[in-house]
């Protein structure tokens, strides 16, 4: 039984890894947006793996990263990466208004309680028509719907886990486009549990809103420059949470 259980766990990890291979899609989205002079920020850069990946495959010479963990930032800096420590829940981003053409925030917002300040700061540091590429797990993926129907916990929000928020495609899109501050350019679904490529890739294209991960490319709307931000609305509406 132990051998069977171990085999099943290894297969489960393999399927999960295949369904979270978002780098090829991120690269497809970034290529038309970046050049040698593009200023790009990765929010939640961790130890710099993704930044190195982007630097190797794209003509990027001006890329920065932020993370809340000092040891991760130090490791980035030791590799020559321009990384800075910033707690998105509390701190403003350490950059001037409109500094970046592109911001990436992939697999970050599910870790945040205060998503309102984070998205407001990202909006601030983007140029008037800058782009945001943001990805989160999909709470309403097909396998999560089945788990909830069976009275089980969805995989993207386990009890002993780093994730504190869950998002559905409609709610997340509506949140990001609050006050028309961003416009959705493209919605992409990634991974279709329990299948692996090419089957999961095919199903993701047909049912993008039932996938494991959702990835949205947005553009900042310069015509909404003076409208209230997400943090303003949260402070107006949210009464029993310290923001």
C-alpha positions as CSV (number, residue, x, y, z in Angstrom):
1,X,0.0,0.0,0.0
2,X,2.8,2.4,0.8
3,X,4.4,1.8,-2.6
4,X,1.0,2.4,-4.3
5,X,0.4,5.6,-2.3
6,X,3.9,6.9,-3.1
7,X,3.3,6.2,-6.8
8,X,0.0,8.0,-6.8
9,X,1.6,11.0,-5.0
10,X,4.4,11.2,-7.6
11,X,1.9,11.1,-10.4
12,X,-0.2,13.8,-8.7
13,X,2.9,16.1,-8.4
14,X,3.7,15.5,-12.0
15,X,0.2,16.4,-13.2
16,X,0.2,19.5,-10.9
17,X,3.6,20.7,-12.3
18,X,2.5,20.2,-15.9
19,X,-0.7,22.2,-15.2
20,X,1.3,25.1,-13.8
21,X,3.8,25.5,-16.6
22,X,2.9,29.2,-17.3
23,X,6.2,30.4,-18.6
24,X,5.7,29.7,-22.3
25,X,2.4,31.7,-22.2
26,X,4.0,34.5,-20.3
27,X,6.7,34.7,-22.9
28,X,4.2,34.9,-25.7
29,X,2.5,37.8,-24.0
30,X,5.7,39.7,-23.2
31,X,7.4,39.5,-26.6
32,X,5.3,42.1,-28.3
33,X,5.5,44.4,-25.3
34,X,9.2,44.6,-24.6
35,X,12.4,45.9,-26.2
36,X,15.9,46.7,-25.0
37,X,14.7,50.0,-23.4
38,X,11.6,48.6,-21.7
39,X,11.4,49.1,-18.0
40,X,9.8,46.0,-16.5
41,X,9.0,45.2,-12.9
42,X,8.3,41.7,-11.5
43,X,6.2,41.8,-8.3
44,X,7.1,38.8,-6.1
45,X,10.4,38.0,-7.8
46,X,11.4,35.5,-5.1
47,X,15.0,34.3,-5.7
48,X,15.2,35.6,-9.3
49,X,14.5,32.4,-11.3
50,X,11.8,34.0,-13.5
51,X,13.8,37.3,-13.9
52,X,16.8,35.2,-15.2
53,X,14.4,33.4,-17.5
54,X,13.1,36.6,-19.0
55,X,16.6,38.1,-19.3
56,X,17.8,35.0,-21.2
57,X,14.9,34.9,-23.7
58,X,14.0,38.6,-24.2
59,X,15.9,41.7,-25.1
60,X,15.5,43.1,-21.6
61,X,18.2,45.3,-20.1
62,X,16.1,47.2,-17.5
63,X,14.3,44.7,-15.3
64,X,13.7,45.1,-11.6
65,X,12.1,42.9,-8.9
66,X,10.5,43.3,-5.5
67,X,9.8,40.7,-2.8
68,X,8.9,40.8,0.9
69,X,11.5,38.3,2.0
70,X,14.9,39.8,2.8
71,X,16.8,36.5,2.1
72,X,15.2,36.2,-1.3
73,X,16.1,39.8,-2.2
74,X,19.7,39.3,-1.0
75,X,20.0,36.2,-3.2
76,X,18.8,38.2,-6.2
77,X,21.2,41.0,-5.5
78,X,24.1,38.6,-5.2
79,X,23.3,37.5,-8.8
80,X,23.3,41.0,-10.1
81,X,19.5,41.4,-10.2
82,X,18.1,44.8,-9.2
83,X,15.8,43.6,-6.5
84,X,14.4,45.5,-3.6
85,X,12.5,44.6,-0.4
86,X,8.9,45.7,-0.3
87,X,5.9,44.4,1.7
88,X,3.0,44.8,-0.7
89,X,0.5,44.7,2.2
90,X,2.0,47.8,3.9
91,X,4.6,49.5,1.7
92,X,4.4,51.7,-1.4
93,X,6.4,50.5,-4.3
94,X,9.8,52.2,-4.2
95,X,9.5,53.7,-7.7
96,X,8.2,56.9,-9.2
97,X,4.8,57.4,-10.8
98,X,4.7,56.0,-14.3
99,X,8.1,54.5,-14.1
100,X,7.4,51.1,-15.8
101,X,6.0,50.1,-19.2
102,X,5.3,46.5,-18.0
103,X,4.6,45.0,-14.6
104,X,4.3,41.2,-14.0
105,X,2.5,39.9,-10.9
106,X,2.2,36.2,-11.3
107,X,1.1,33.9,-8.5
108,X,1.2,36.8,-6.0
109,X,-2.3,38.1,-5.2
110,X,-3.5,34.9,-3.8
111,X,-0.9,35.4,-1.0
112,X,-2.2,38.9,-0.1
113,X,-4.9,40.0,2.3
114,X,-4.6,43.7,1.2
115,X,-5.0,43.3,-2.5
116,X,-6.4,46.9,-2.8
117,X,-3.2,48.7,-1.9
118,X,-1.1,46.4,-4.1
119,X,-3.1,46.9,-7.2
120,X,-3.3,50.6,-6.6
121,X,0.5,50.8,-6.3
122,X,1.0,48.8,-9.5
123,X,-1.4,51.1,-11.3
124,X,0.6,54.1,-10.0
125,X,4.0,53.0,-11.2
126,X,2.7,52.0,-14.7
127,X,3.0,54.5,-17.5
128,X,-0.4,55.9,-18.8
129,X,-0.8,53.1,-21.4
130,X,1.4,50.5,-19.6
131,X,0.6,46.8,-19.4
132,X,0.0,44.5,-16.4
133,X,0.3,40.8,-16.8
134,X,-1.2,39.1,-13.8
135,X,-1.9,35.5,-12.9
136,X,-3.6,33.7,-10.0
137,X,-5.0,30.2,-9.3
138,X,-8.6,29.8,-10.4
139,X,-11.0,29.0,-7.5
140,X,-13.7,27.9,-10.0
141,X,-11.5,25.6,-12.1
142,X,-13.3,22.4,-13.0
143,X,-11.5,20.2,-10.5
144,X,-12.1,22.7,-7.7
145,X,-15.8,22.8,-8.5
146,X,-16.0,19.1,-8.3
147,X,-14.1,19.1,-5.0
148,X,-16.4,21.7,-3.4
149,X,-19.5,19.7,-4.7
150,X,-18.1,16.7,-2.7
151,X,-17.6,18.9,0.4
152,X,-13.8,19.0,-0.1
153,X,-11.4,21.9,0.2
154,X,-10.3,23.4,-3.2
155,X,-6.6,22.7,-4.0
156,X,-5.8,26.4,-4.4
157,X,-6.8,27.2,-0.8
158,X,-5.6,24.5,1.6
159,X,-5.8,25.0,5.4
160,X,-2.0,24.9,5.9
161,X,-1.0,26.9,2.9
162,X,0.3,30.3,1.8
163,X,-2.8,31.2,-0.1
164,X,-5.3,33.4,1.7
165,X,-7.5,34.5,-1.2
166,X,-9.4,32.7,-3.9
167,X,-10.5,34.3,-7.2
168,X,-13.0,33.3,-9.9
169,X,-12.5,34.7,-13.5
170,X,-15.5,37.0,-13.4
171,X,-14.9,38.4,-9.9
172,X,-11.1,38.9,-10.6
173,X,-11.8,40.6,-14.0
174,X,-14.3,42.9,-12.4
175,X,-11.9,43.7,-9.6
176,X,-9.0,44.5,-11.9
177,X,-11.2,46.7,-14.2
178,X,-12.7,48.7,-11.3
179,X,-13.6,52.2,-12.4
180,X,-12.2,51.3,-15.8
181,X,-8.7,51.9,-14.4
182,X,-7.5,48.9,-16.4
183,X,-8.9,47.3,-19.5
184,X,-8.6,43.6,-20.2
185,X,-6.7,42.9,-23.4
186,X,-6.6,39.1,-23.1
187,X,-7.8,36.4,-20.8
188,X,-5.9,33.1,-21.0
189,X,-6.6,29.9,-19.1
190,X,-3.7,27.6,-18.2
191,X,-3.8,23.9,-17.2
192,X,-6.7,21.6,-17.0
193,X,-6.5,19.2,-14.1
194,X,-6.2,16.1,-14.1
195,X,-5.0,16.1,-17.7
196,X,-1.5,17.0,-19.0
197,X,-0.4,18.5,-22.4
198,X,-1.4,18.2,-25.1
199,X,-4.9,17.3,-23.8
200,X,-4.8,20.0,-21.1
201,X,-3.7,22.6,-23.6
202,X,-6.5,21.8,-25.9
203,X,-9.1,21.9,-23.1
204,X,-7.7,25.1,-21.8
205,X,-8.3,26.8,-25.1
206,X,-11.9,25.5,-25.3
207,X,-12.8,26.2,-21.6
208,X,-10.4,29.0,-20.5
209,X,-12.5,29.9,-17.4
210,X,-12.4,26.3,-16.0
211,X,-8.6,26.0,-16.0
212,X,-6.2,25.7,-13.1
213,X,-4.6,29.2,-13.6
214,X,-5.9,32.4,-15.1
215,X,-3.6,34.9,-16.7
216,X,-4.8,38.3,-17.7
217,X,-3.1,40.9,-19.8
218,X,-4.4,44.4,-19.0
219,X,-3.6,47.9,-20.2
220,X,-3.8,51.0,-18.0
221,X,-6.5,53.4,-19.1
222,X,-5.1,57.0,-19.2
223,X,-8.6,58.5,-19.4
224,X,-9.3,57.2,-15.9
225,X,-6.3,58.9,-14.3
226,X,-8.3,60.9,-11.7
227,X,-10.8,58.3,-10.7
228,X,-10.7,56.7,-7.2
229,X,-8.4,53.7,-6.8
230,X,-9.0,50.3,-5.3
231,X,-7.6,51.3,-2.0
232,X,-10.0,54.3,-1.9
233,X,-13.0,52.1,-2.5
234,X,-11.8,49.5,0.1
235,X,-11.4,52.2,2.8
236,X,-14.9,53.4,1.9
237,X,-16.6,50.0,2.0
238,X,-14.6,47.6,4.2
239,X,-15.3,48.2,7.8
240,X,-14.1,45.2,9.8
241,X,-10.6,44.7,8.3
242,X,-7.5,46.7,9.1
243,X,-6.2,48.0,5.8
